[in-house]
């Protein structure tokens, strides 16, 4: 996954992903679970690698990035 070998980073990743997932799922915004999981994971990993280490910020950025991704796909005729 991250390659950091850090239990703290792994916990940050897992917690942030779960927060983002739960929020989006509760709002009914996840239509393709596999795609959503991959996108959110990648978004959180990118932020972790850039030095972000606040769980809520990681989650919020992933949620916002995912929403933009979904809007872009819909705007271009792709269904998510």
Backbone torsions as a table, in degrees:
resi	resn	phi	psi	omega
1	UNK	NA	-92.4	-173.2
2	UNK	-87.2	-28.6	-179.1
3	UNK	77.6	4.2	-179.3
4	UNK	-79.0	-23.6	-176.8
5	UNK	69.2	14.6	-176.0
6	UNK	-104.8	123.3	177.2
7	UNK	-62.9	-35.6	179.1
8	UNK	-62.5	-43.8	179.8
9	UNK	-65.6	-39.4	178.8
10	UNK	-63.5	-41.2	178.5
11	UNK	-66.9	-41.5	176.7
12	UNK	-59.2	-45.0	179.6
13	UNK	-59.9	-53.0	-177.0
14	UNK	-62.3	-45.1	-180.0
15	UNK	-63.3	-44.2	-178.7
16	UNK	-64.7	-42.2	178.3
17	UNK	-63.0	-43.8	-179.3
18	UNK	-64.1	-42.1	178.6
19	UNK	-61.4	-48.3	-179.5
20	UNK	-62.6	-45.4	-179.1
21	UNK	-61.2	-49.7	-178.5
22	UNK	-59.0	-42.1	-179.1
23	UNK	-63.9	-51.1	-178.6
24	UNK	-65.0	-38.6	179.5
25	UNK	-66.3	-41.9	179.6
26	UNK	-60.9	-33.3	179.4
27	UNK	-87.9	-1.5	178.9
28	UNK	74.2	28.1	-175.7
29	UNK	-97.5	5.6	178.7
30	UNK	-107.8	106.4	179.6
31	UNK	-97.3	-33.3	179.4
32	UNK	-123.6	93.6	-173.6
33	UNK	-55.2	-42.7	-178.1
34	UNK	-64.1	-43.6	179.1
35	UNK	-66.5	-42.8	179.6
36	UNK	-63.2	-44.3	-179.9
37	UNK	-61.2	-43.5	-179.9
38	UNK	-65.4	-44.4	-178.4
39	UNK	-64.4	-47.4	179.8
40	UNK	-62.5	-41.9	178.3
41	UNK	-59.9	-47.1	-179.9
42	UNK	-62.9	-42.6	-178.8
43	UNK	-63.1	-43.0	180.0
44	UNK	-68.9	-42.0	179.1
45	UNK	-61.0	-42.7	178.1
46	UNK	-57.7	-45.3	-179.3
47	UNK	-66.4	-39.9	177.2
48	UNK	-61.5	-44.0	-179.9
49	UNK	-64.8	-26.7	179.7
50	UNK	-86.1	-2.3	173.7
51	UNK	110.9	-5.3	179.1
52	UNK	-69.6	132.4	-179.2
53	UNK	-137.3	27.0	175.5
54	UNK	-108.0	118.4	-174.0
55	UNK	-53.2	-46.6	-177.1
56	UNK	-68.6	-40.1	177.1
57	UNK	-64.4	-42.1	177.4
58	UNK	-58.9	-45.5	-179.8
59	UNK	-64.4	-47.5	-178.2
60	UNK	-62.2	-43.2	178.0
61	UNK	-63.6	-41.6	179.4
62	UNK	-63.5	-41.8	178.5
63	UNK	-62.0	-48.4	179.8
64	UNK	-63.1	-42.4	178.4
65	UNK	-62.9	-42.7	179.8
66	UNK	-63.5	-43.3	178.8
67	UNK	-61.7	-41.2	176.4
68	UNK	-63.3	-41.9	178.1
69	UNK	-58.3	-47.3	179.9
70	UNK	-63.4	-44.1	178.4
71	UNK	-60.3	-43.3	179.2
72	UNK	-62.3	-43.2	178.5
73	UNK	-62.7	-42.6	-179.8
74	UNK	-67.8	-38.6	179.9
75	UNK	-63.1	-31.5	-179.2
76	UNK	-96.8	14.7	174.0
77	UNK	85.6	1.9	176.8
78	UNK	-86.5	138.4	178.0
79	UNK	-94.6	134.3	177.1
80	UNK	-111.0	NA	NA
